[in-house]
Amino acid sequence: MDGAQWHLLKHTLTNDGPNPLGSSLQNELTRHLRLDKDEKHRFFSWKLLRTLKSVFHATKYQGDTAITIPPFFQDAGRGTGKIWGEVNASPQPMVINWPGLNDKENTKLILTLSTTDN
């Protein structure tokens, strides 16, 4: 893990979270390893994600783990949960990696998206 990624994780996993950094990091690592073994899941390149962000003016990323989400998104989360950034009442343009969400997170996100006109 490079220095910039560690710095981002250190601040995002300790701010506003009830878990200490070690516990949060272990949870994210466990989730990452589980996704890595899932044949349906893909971790997309940052080049592709930057392009999608630009095309759709996305400010939020949904799915994956705090270890792999690119730091160039203003907000990141899974379902209705926040990994970093602000929780906004109004929906934001977002890039979603559906296989990076579990069933519960998928359901919550679909419900949120179905109540918007975006």
C-alpha positions as CSV (number, residue, x, y, z in Angstrom):
1,M,0.0,0.0,0.0
2,D,1.6,3.3,-1.0
3,G,1.8,6.4,1.2
4,A,-1.0,8.4,-0.4
5,Q,-3.4,5.4,-0.1
6,W,-2.4,4.8,3.5
7,H,-3.0,8.5,4.3
8,L,-6.4,8.5,2.7
9,L,-7.4,5.3,4.5
10,K,-6.1,6.6,7.8
11,H,-8.3,9.6,7.6
12,T,-11.4,8.1,6.1
13,L,-11.6,5.0,8.3
14,T,-11.0,6.9,11.5
15,N,-13.2,10.0,11.0
16,D,-16.8,9.6,12.3
17,G,-16.3,5.8,12.7
18,P,-17.0,3.9,15.9
19,N,-14.3,1.3,15.0
20,P,-10.6,1.9,15.6
21,L,-8.4,2.1,12.4
22,G,-7.1,-1.4,12.8
23,S,-10.5,-2.9,13.0
24,S,-11.9,-0.8,10.1
25,L,-8.9,-1.7,7.9
26,Q,-9.3,-5.4,8.8
27,N,-13.0,-5.3,7.8
28,E,-12.2,-3.6,4.5
29,L,-9.3,-6.0,3.8
30,T,-11.6,-9.0,4.6
31,R,-14.3,-7.6,2.2
32,H,-11.6,-7.0,-0.4
33,L,-10.3,-10.5,-0.3
34,R,-13.9,-11.9,-0.5
35,L,-14.6,-9.7,-3.6
36,D,-11.2,-10.7,-5.1
37,K,-12.3,-14.4,-5.0
38,D,-15.7,-13.6,-6.6
39,E,-15.6,-14.4,-10.3
40,K,-18.4,-11.9,-11.0
41,H,-16.6,-9.0,-9.5
42,R,-14.2,-6.7,-11.3
43,F,-12.0,-4.0,-10.0
44,F,-11.9,-1.3,-12.7
45,S,-8.9,0.7,-13.7
46,W,-8.6,4.2,-12.4
47,K,-8.3,5.4,-16.1
48,L,-11.8,4.0,-16.8
49,L,-13.2,5.4,-13.6
50,R,-11.8,8.8,-14.3
51,T,-13.4,8.7,-17.8
52,L,-16.8,7.7,-16.3
53,K,-16.5,10.4,-13.7
54,S,-15.9,13.0,-16.3
55,V,-18.6,11.8,-18.8
56,F,-21.3,11.6,-16.2
57,H,-20.1,14.4,-13.9
58,A,-20.1,11.9,-11.1
59,T,-19.1,13.0,-7.6
60,K,-19.8,9.7,-5.8
61,Y,-18.6,6.1,-6.1
62,Q,-20.6,3.1,-4.9
63,G,-19.2,-0.4,-4.3
64,D,-15.9,-2.0,-3.7
65,T,-13.8,-1.3,-0.6
66,A,-12.0,1.7,0.9
67,I,-8.8,0.0,-0.2
68,T,-9.7,0.2,-3.9
69,I,-12.0,3.1,-4.4
70,P,-10.1,5.9,-6.2
71,P,-9.6,9.1,-4.1
72,F,-10.7,11.4,-6.9
73,F,-14.4,10.9,-6.0
74,Q,-15.7,13.5,-3.6
75,D,-17.9,10.9,-1.8
76,A,-17.8,7.1,-1.6
77,G,-20.1,4.6,-0.1
78,R,-21.9,1.3,-0.3
79,G,-25.7,1.2,-0.4
80,T,-26.8,4.0,2.0
81,G,-23.6,3.7,4.0
82,K,-20.7,6.2,3.8
83,I,-17.1,5.3,3.4
84,W,-15.9,8.9,3.1
85,G,-17.3,12.3,2.1
86,E,-20.7,13.8,2.9
87,V,-24.1,12.2,3.1
88,N,-26.3,14.3,0.9
89,A,-30.1,14.4,1.1
90,S,-30.3,14.9,-2.7
91,P,-28.9,12.2,-5.0
92,Q,-25.6,12.8,-6.7
93,P,-24.4,11.6,-10.0
94,M,-22.5,8.4,-9.3
95,V,-20.5,5.6,-10.7
96,I,-21.8,2.2,-9.3
97,N,-19.9,-1.1,-9.4
98,W,-22.9,-3.3,-8.7
99,P,-21.0,-6.5,-8.0
100,G,-19.0,-4.6,-5.4
101,L,-22.2,-4.3,-3.3
102,N,-23.8,-7.1,-1.2
103,D,-27.5,-7.9,-1.5
104,K,-28.5,-5.6,1.4
105,E,-26.5,-2.7,0.0
106,N,-28.0,-3.3,-3.5
107,T,-31.5,-3.3,-2.1
108,K,-30.9,0.0,-0.2
109,L,-29.3,1.7,-3.2
110,I,-32.1,0.5,-5.6
111,L,-34.7,1.9,-3.2
112,T,-32.9,5.2,-3.1
113,L,-32.4,5.4,-6.8
114,S,-36.1,4.5,-7.5
115,T,-37.3,7.5,-5.5
116,T,-35.3,10.0,-7.7
117,D,-35.7,11.3,-11.2
118,N,-32.0,11.3,-12.0
